[in-house]
Amino acid sequence: MDQEDLALQKIINQYNNRKQWTKNQHYVPQFYLKKFTNEHWKIEVLDLSNKRTLKEKSTEHICSGDYFYSIKDWEKHVISQMAEDLFNYYETKFSDIYFKLVDDILNYRELEDKLIYGLSEFVTISRLRWEYFKEHMKNSQAEIMKKMMQMSYNMIKQHNPKDERIIKIAEDKDLENKLIKWDFNIIKDNSDFVSFITDEKIITEFTQRFFTKKIRIYISNWERNFVTSDCCVVELFPERIGPFWIDFYERYHYFTLSPKILIEFINPSFPWKRIKRKVIPKEDVIFYNYLRSMYWNYLYSISKDDFKKEEYEKISFNYIDCLYNLFPTKYKHLKNKINKYSLVAKKMWLRFNSNYELYNYIKKLL
């Protein structure tokens, strides 16, 4: 065993011998969610799927899961605790500068680069470690493995039909039929997800990308607050022109920093100031909250008044078109720059089992 392996084994032994493990692991940190709690230290919750407000909750048991970062679901594991400790490190770094960042924004002070970098780092880890991304990566890897198995079977059968493996499969007509029709499941663990989100090179790379982007800061001086969600970072794609995928810098990213502050990260090539602050009217606050409401399962707010029944019942979070119906004049220009299908990607992935079916469905829509 070389020195590197010995060092790794020493760390693993230290974790195995520790007495205190974090079972309830958050993918949205509690310190952040607590900024949206009321005077009773409870957070207001809107269930988007059922369009109803829930009883106010403690931040302890929302946006979390038992051993969320485990390789196998619900399993206590050294890797899970290592990941939890890594993200605690990043959370602590950001919590140390959080109040200064908010105060400097609201008092129109110049924002130091170290504050913007800290914000970019926190937005990065928030974007990486959320529940849907975990499930999406696990399901995608399983589909890739299934497709490779199917292709491998077809290739061997075509070029070497007398292969013992092919003969054995052909003897079981039910198995062969399932393989040809792709009618089987592969149970994939979370190893790819955990490996990706804990790769510090990945974290550093995306932090630098967010840091490079220009920033628009929207401030609410009204009684209405910005809300947050179980997906902290909303990502919108501009309309795609040509066959190429949308580059990261071309996408719009929104992050609710506090009930009164919303951060937008935009394309660094735009000929505007790097950082710009703007107090926006109540209607705009509602608009950005609608935008967030289309992106995942729950909204969280400091006040139940931010979830007015007559408003959220209008939300059709399958399509962005409802935004233009609710705000026909002011946001008409957005229809030309936002790809409405980006907002329903989550619904499509959950609805379809494979990339091929998803591709055909989108092709029909387009």
Secondary structure, 3 states (H helix, E strand, C coil): CCHHHHHHHHHHHHHHHCCCCCCEEECCCHHHHHHHCCCCCCEEEEECCCCEEEEEECHHHCCEEECCCCCCCCCCCHHHHHHHHHHHHHHHHHHHHHHHHHHHHHCCCCCCHHHHHHHHHHHHHHHHCCHHHHHHHHHHHHHHHHHHHHHHHHHHHHHCCCCHHHHHHHHCHHHHHHHHHCCCCCCCCCHHHHHHHCCHHHHHHHHHHHHHCEEEEEEECCCCCCCEECCCEEEECECCCCCCCCCHHHCEEEEEEECCEEEEEECCCCCCCCEEEEEECHHHHHHHHHHHHCCCCEEEECCHHHCCHHHHCCCCCCCCHHHHHHCCCCCCCHHHHECHHHHCHHHHHHHCCCHHHHHHHHHHHC
